[in-house]
Amino acid sequence: MDTNNRCFTCDAGHDSCRDSLGAWIFFILGIVAALAIRVVTLLIHIDPLYAQIAWYIGVGGFLVFFIYKFRLAQKRAQEITRQDLIKKINCHLPLQDRDYSLIGAILCGYSSKKERINYFCIFGLSALALILAVYFDFFK
């Protein structure tokens, strides 16, 4: 590989994977919804009304969050189809600038720290909710 022809702007463009403000808002909404759903098992033992409120916040938050995620996935899938990207990749056809931009956007989505934090929060909150539910249902 000829290192003299290296793309220096590509290294500087690492920040191009930054998420928009809207993406962060939906991320926070998803975390709040995950927390609200998992706290229901605790709140049901304190006051059923609080549990009910948390359930509505959680389910409503998930509804909005997953509508956002679905629309984002739909737009990417349509763009992949429109650009015939799968065929270009599988047949080793030349890629255009728009193809590289789309591949970059897809890879940014998969390498997002925000997504990994989201999965970790859901896992951790689920484990905690399960432990608390077992405690309150069987030991208290």
Stockholm file with secondary structure:
# STOCKHOLM 1.0

chainA/1-140         MDTNNRCFTCDAGHDSCRDSLGAWIFFILGIVAALAIRVVTLLIHIDPLYAQIAWYIGVGGFLVFFIYKFRLAQKRAQEITRQDLIKKINCHLPLQDRDYSLIGAILCGYSSKKERINYFCIFGLSALALILAVYFDFFK
#=GR chainA/1-140 SS CCGGGCCHHHHHGGGGGCCCHHHHHHHHHHHHHHHHHHHHHHHHHHCHHHHHHHHHHHHHHHHHHHHHHHHHHHHHHHHHHHTTHHHHHHTTCCCCHHHHHHHHHHHHHHTCHHHHHHHHHHHHHHHHHHHHHHIIIIIC
#=GC SS_cons         CCGGGCCHHHHHGGGGGCCCHHHHHHHHHHHHHHHHHHHHHHHHHHCHHHHHHHHHHHHHHHHHHHHHHHHHHHHHHHHHHHTTHHHHHHTTCCCCHHHHHHHHHHHHHHTCHHHHHHHHHHHHHHHHHHHHHHIIIIIC
//
